[in-house]
Amino acid sequence: MQEFDVVVAGKGNAALCAALAARDRGASVAMLEAAPQEESGGNSRFAGGVMRFAYDGVEDLKKIADIPEDEAKNADWESNTVEQFYDDLYKVTSFRTDPALSETLITKSLDAMVWLRGQGAKFAPNYRHQSAVIEGKRRFFGRMPMWMVGGGPGLVQDLTDTAVKKGIEIFYDTRAVSLIHDGERVQGIRAQQRGKAAEFHAKAVVLACGGFEANPEWRTRYLGPGWELAKVRGTRFNTGDGLKMALDVGACPYGNWSGRHAVSWERYAPEYGDLTIPESSYRHSYPLSIMINADGKRFVDEGIEFYNYTYAKYGGEVLKQPQQFAYQVFDAKVRPLLRPEYSDKRVTRIVAKSLEELAAKLEGVDPEGFLKTVREFNAAVKKDVPFNHSIKDGRGTTGIEPPKSNWANPLDTPPFEAYAVTCGITFTFGGLRIDPESGQVLDSHLHPMPGLYAAGEMVGGLFYFNYPAGTGLVSGTVFGRIAGNGAGAAALAA
Ligand SMILES: Cc1cc2nc3c(=O)[nH]c(=O)nc-3n(C[C@H](O)[C@H](O)[C@H](O)COP(=O)(O)OP(=O)(O)OC[C@H]3O[C@@H](n4cnc5c(N)ncnc54)[C@H](O)[C@@H]3O)c2cc1C
């Protein structure tokens, strides 16, 4: 049996932020990580590392990164004001996001990024994606011009280095299995450590051990039949343990338990995420494509928005198609605009000199259905509206269902390319109900549960149906920091 002021379950971004915040208050802190060290870091380590936080302009961005003056002046950095962030989050969640949670997330997001930098994390302008030079000027679009240097792996490494320096003890291969609860307060965690039982006693516990995305049985149970067939984009360790442990002692379930973040993903990707091939399975350039299913039919408006407002829900649309696959089809006109992953050697790509040849090569697709779809689509494009991929250009279609609202181009310039995708699940939306001010978990009668805090994917109530890109890591930092502060303060007062 070991004793600490605060024990944190998990070692992703939310857990690291919680541990660092509790440690900075003077608490002794242990982190329990189910994964062995080489696979540790959760989904945070798989993340691309783009961050969505509120900022008014480049002056705010300078608070978290060194941006040379000429770059600062010469680029259009956009803004993501508090109001714009509210608009986006409310719009994509169909106005279901919890008002108090989303207020905390949004209004504390910039300050949390400044704090994150103070903990050793490094930010830089995101020139790789959603940025382009248009008429000589660098322009960002999608309201997230910053990313973490080294992506998710860089973020996790930087925070881990700081945690070790600050004397936080990290126990790898240590899976939390239940809470020590005396009927009144949580007093620690029972764990399995390399096959042996272990107990970690604490004055406060923070659960930050992810959702249930890597658990096919829970996916089928909560997300619905068919979800056991999705590929997992990230860690294999987020199997819902933290949620189960908390629900077992009376915590309140909250949010969209049948909801999830799921994207179009390489059809033949490995079963779980693979840290050695970061981003190789991403297929986020679909707004420039038409997406077709086994019948050769389109099934979504590929261009209704920038990808960061649709990608998290369109994976679910792919899963609904016969045999859970689709093809993203492009022609040579837009090929140079595709993200670099499309050139990776591990992609399932089919290339053809004519549409007829492509139709014959698309395995499992009705060729006649496909050619009919392309003919109708090509005829429906509003060719008088100029194409511009850096804005919502309004170059859509007329008279077809579903429409394509922006970035529509006839498929007429060979070579044609098709990329096979299936559904890749990122994380689940259902979680626990917390007090947004303290991170404390509430019980099913909405009383704070003494000694129990939660953060990250385990927080329910923020995301419903859909998700704006770049919010997961920021939510982990905002609520991880709050939970760590809350747990640290409670532990020291006990
Ligand atoms: C491929 C991919 C790309 C992404 N890109 C971005 C992006 O660019 N920007 C963004 O904002 N978000 C992104 N996300 C989402 C983001 O990664 C998550 O929202 C975020 O990392 C969740 O943080 P977390 O700390 O809550 O969970 P995680 O980082 O998943 O951490 C959970 C931790 O708990 C551990 N654990 C699980 N069960 C137990 C147990 N029983 N006992 C002990 N430990 C346990 C896990 O091993 C892990 O260490 C991406 C996700 C993926 C998969």
The ligand as an SDF file (V2000), in Angstrom:
LIG
                    3D

 53 58  0  0  0  0  0  0  0  0999 V2000
   -5.6140   10.1080  -33.9940 C   0  0  0  0  0  0  0  0  0  0  0  0
   -6.1060   11.2070  -33.0800 C   0  0  0  0  0  0  0  0  0  0  0  0
   -5.8680   12.5370  -33.4070 C   0  0  0  0  0  0  0  0  0  0  0  0
   -6.3350   13.5550  -32.5720 C   0  0  0  0  0  0  0  0  0  0  0  0
   -6.0110   14.8590  -32.8720 N   0  0  0  0  0  0  0  0  0  0  0  0
   -6.3780   15.8480  -32.0160 C   0  0  0  0  0  0  0  0  0  0  0  0
   -5.9450   17.1860  -32.2250 C   0  0  0  0  0  0  0  0  0  0  0  0
   -5.1870   17.4970  -33.1420 O   0  0  0  0  0  0  0  0  0  0  0  0
   -6.4070   18.1360  -31.3560 N   0  0  0  0  0  0  0  0  0  0  0  0
   -7.2050   17.8380  -30.2950 C   0  0  0  0  0  0  0  0  0  0  0  0
   -7.5790   18.7310  -29.5440 O   0  0  0  0  0  0  0  0  0  0  0  0
   -7.5990   16.5650  -30.0620 N   0  0  0  0  0  0  0  0  0  0  0  0
   -7.1860   15.5740  -30.8780 C   0  0  0  0  0  0  0  0  0  0  0  0
   -7.5650   14.2860  -30.6260 N   0  0  0  0  0  0  0  0  0  0  0  0
   -8.4150   14.0220  -29.4640 C   0  0  0  0  0  0  0  0  0  0  0  0
   -7.5610   14.0850  -28.2170 C   0  0  0  0  0  0  0  0  0  0  0  0
   -6.4220   13.2770  -28.3900 O   0  0  0  0  0  0  0  0  0  0  0  0
   -8.3320   13.6310  -26.9860 C   0  0  0  0  0  0  0  0  0  0  0  0
   -9.5260   14.3340  -26.8870 O   0  0  0  0  0  0  0  0  0  0  0  0
   -7.5090   13.9080  -25.7380 C   0  0  0  0  0  0  0  0  0  0  0  0
   -6.1890   13.4880  -25.9200 O   0  0  0  0  0  0  0  0  0  0  0  0
   -8.1010   13.2010  -24.5390 C   0  0  0  0  0  0  0  0  0  0  0  0
   -7.2400   13.3950  -23.4480 O   0  0  0  0  0  0  0  0  0  0  0  0
   -7.4540   12.5670  -22.1320 P   0  0  0  0  0  0  0  0  0  0  0  0
   -6.2860   12.9130  -21.2760 O   0  0  0  0  0  0  0  0  0  0  0  0
   -8.8180   12.7410  -21.6200 O   0  0  0  0  0  0  0  0  0  0  0  0
   -7.3730   11.0360  -22.5880 O   0  0  0  0  0  0  0  0  0  0  0  0
   -6.1360   10.1930  -23.0760 P   0  0  0  0  0  0  0  0  0  0  0  0
   -5.0630   11.0460  -23.6350 O   0  0  0  0  0  0  0  0  0  0  0  0
   -6.6710    9.1170  -23.9420 O   0  0  0  0  0  0  0  0  0  0  0  0
   -5.5510    9.5630  -21.7490 O   0  0  0  0  0  0  0  0  0  0  0  0
   -6.2010    8.5130  -21.0660 C   0  0  0  0  0  0  0  0  0  0  0  0
   -5.1610    7.8300  -20.2230 C   0  0  0  0  0  0  0  0  0  0  0  0
   -5.7760    6.9190  -19.3300 O   0  0  0  0  0  0  0  0  0  0  0  0
   -5.0690    5.6970  -19.3600 C   0  0  0  0  0  0  0  0  0  0  0  0
   -5.9580    4.6530  -18.8370 N   0  0  0  0  0  0  0  0  0  0  0  0
   -7.0630    4.1120  -19.3970 C   0  0  0  0  0  0  0  0  0  0  0  0
   -7.6310    3.2170  -18.5410 N   0  0  0  0  0  0  0  0  0  0  0  0
   -6.8780    3.2380  -17.4290 C   0  0  0  0  0  0  0  0  0  0  0  0
   -6.9480    2.5640  -16.1830 C   0  0  0  0  0  0  0  0  0  0  0  0
   -7.8960    1.6630  -15.9080 N   0  0  0  0  0  0  0  0  0  0  0  0
   -5.9990    2.8220  -15.2380 N   0  0  0  0  0  0  0  0  0  0  0  0
   -4.9800    3.7030  -15.4780 C   0  0  0  0  0  0  0  0  0  0  0  0
   -4.8700    4.3650  -16.6490 N   0  0  0  0  0  0  0  0  0  0  0  0
   -5.8010    4.1510  -17.6030 C   0  0  0  0  0  0  0  0  0  0  0  0
   -4.6080    5.5700  -20.7780 C   0  0  0  0  0  0  0  0  0  0  0  0
   -3.5770    4.6410  -20.9180 O   0  0  0  0  0  0  0  0  0  0  0  0
   -4.1630    7.0180  -21.0140 C   0  0  0  0  0  0  0  0  0  0  0  0
   -2.8910    7.2470  -20.4920 O   0  0  0  0  0  0  0  0  0  0  0  0
   -7.0830   13.2450  -31.4130 C   0  0  0  0  0  0  0  0  0  0  0  0
   -7.2960   11.9070  -31.0670 C   0  0  0  0  0  0  0  0  0  0  0  0
   -6.7960   10.8910  -31.8800 C   0  0  0  0  0  0  0  0  0  0  0  0
   -7.0000    9.4560  -31.4680 C   0  0  0  0  0  0  0  0  0  0  0  0
  1  2  1  0
  2  3  1  0
  2 52  2  0
  3  4  2  0
  4  5  1  0
  4 50  1  0
  5  6  2  0
  6  7  1  0
  6 13  1  0
  7  8  2  0
  7  9  1  0
  9 10  1  0
 10 11  2  0
 10 12  1  0
 12 13  2  0
 13 14  1  0
 14 15  1  0
 14 50  1  0
 15 16  1  0
 16 17  1  0
 16 18  1  0
 18 19  1  0
 18 20  1  0
 20 21  1  0
 20 22  1  0
 22 23  1  0
 23 24  1  0
 24 25  2  0
 24 26  1  0
 24 27  1  0
 27 28  1  0
 28 29  2  0
 28 30  1  0
 28 31  1  0
 31 32  1  0
 32 33  1  0
 33 34  1  0
 33 48  1  0
 34 35  1  0
 35 36  1  0
 35 46  1  0
 36 37  1  0
 36 45  1  0
 37 38  2  0
 38 39  1  0
 39 40  1  0
 39 45  2  0
 40 41  1  0
 40 42  2  0
 42 43  1  0
 43 44  2  0
 44 45  1  0
 46 47  1  0
 46 48  1  0
 48 49  1  0
 50 51  2  0
 51 52  1  0
 52 53  1  0
M  END
$$$$
